Amino acid sequence: MEERMKVSPDVCSWVDTEHTKLFIEAVIPGVKKEDIHLKMHEDSMYLDAPRDEIEYTSTMAFCCPVNDKAAKAHYENGLLRIEVPFKDPMEDATSVSIN
């Protein structure tokens, strides 16, 4: 199989005005929804979306930890929209008993 040419998608990211969510939009025209591979950690994401002779591929590091398990993604008309809340800074905190 011939290897596809790797192309970086046009990506835009921003934070909502309350600084609670990260929004990411990636332009990947002509890709079938079932061919999109999106993986996310609390500090980064990986996108791979093949189409014909090209493959859109990108990685992105986040400024602050996100709750990757609560991420939502929607794809329509060549635009992949991702919404993910930032991680609560106290989420992994341990309660300490007071004697």
C-alpha positions in Angstrom: 0.0 0.0 0.0 1.3 3.4 -0.9 1.9 5.8 2.0 -0.3 8.9 2.1 1.2 12.4 2.2 0.9 13.8 5.7 -0.9 17.2 6.0 -1.5 19.3 9.1 -5.2 20.3 9.4 -6.1 23.9 10.0 -6.7 24.0 13.8 -8.1 26.7 16.0 -8.4 26.5 19.8 -9.8 28.8 22.4 -11.0 28.9 26.0 -14.5 30.0 27.0 -15.0 33.3 28.9 -15.4 31.5 32.3 -12.2 29.5 31.7 -13.9 26.2 32.3 -13.7 24.6 28.8 -11.3 24.3 25.9 -12.7 24.3 22.4 -10.8 23.0 19.4 -11.8 23.1 15.7 -10.0 21.2 13.0 -10.7 21.6 9.3 -10.4 18.1 7.7 -12.5 18.3 4.4 -13.5 15.2 2.6 -12.8 12.8 5.5 -15.4 10.2 6.4 -16.5 10.4 10.1 -15.7 6.7 10.6 -12.1 7.3 9.5 -11.3 10.0 12.1 -9.1 8.8 15.0 -9.0 11.2 17.9 -7.2 10.3 21.2 -6.9 12.6 24.2 -5.0 12.7 27.4 -5.4 15.3 30.1 -2.5 17.2 28.7 -2.6 16.6 24.9 -4.5 15.1 21.9 -3.7 13.2 18.7 -5.7 13.5 15.5 -5.4 11.2 12.5 -7.8 11.5 9.6 -7.0 9.8 6.2 -8.6 10.8 3.0 -7.7 9.6 -0.5 -4.0 10.2 -1.1 -3.5 12.5 2.0 -3.7 12.0 5.8 -4.5 14.9 8.1 -2.5 14.4 11.3 -1.7 16.6 14.3 -0.8 16.6 17.9 -1.5 19.3 20.4 -0.4 20.0 23.9 -2.8 21.8 26.2 -2.0 24.7 28.5 -3.8 23.2 31.5 -5.1 19.6 32.3 -8.4 18.7 30.8 -11.0 16.1 31.8 -10.4 13.9 28.8 -13.1 11.4 29.7 -15.7 14.2 29.4 -14.6 15.4 25.9 -17.2 15.7 23.2 -16.6 15.7 19.5 -18.8 16.4 16.5 -18.0 16.2 12.8 -20.0 17.9 10.1 -19.1 19.3 6.6 -15.4 18.8 7.0 -15.2 20.5 10.5 -14.3 18.6 13.6 -15.4 20.4 16.7 -14.1 19.3 20.1 -15.2 20.5 23.5 -13.5 19.4 26.7 -13.8 20.8 30.2 -10.7 21.7 32.2 -9.9 19.4 35.0 -10.9 20.6 38.5 -7.7 21.4 40.3 -9.0 19.6 43.4 -10.2 16.5 41.6 -7.3 14.3 42.6 -6.8 15.9 46.0 -6.6 13.7 49.0 -8.7 14.5 52.1 -6.5 14.7 55.2 -8.0 13.8 58.5 -7.3 16.3 61.3 -6.4 14.9 64.7 
